[in-house]
Amino acid sequence: MALLDTSRSAAHSSFSGIFARVLDAISAWNDLRTTRNALAKLSDRELADIGLSRYEAENIGR
């Protein structure tokens, strides 16, 4: 008779899922940070050309 231990693989997959979600959150935060920095470097005229005000550019993602 064989013994199958599934508790170890379940814990491993749970950790992998949490780790993947943390990496996704870090990636999303970095994308938002990069976007905000790029928009902050644009002039008001350049922002108007893409349909944004300075206020909207500063508050993206909040």
Secondary structure, 3 states (H helix, E strand, C coil): CCCCCCHHHHHHHHHHHHHHHHHHHHHHHHHHHHHHHHHHCCCHHHHHHCCCCHHHHHCCCC
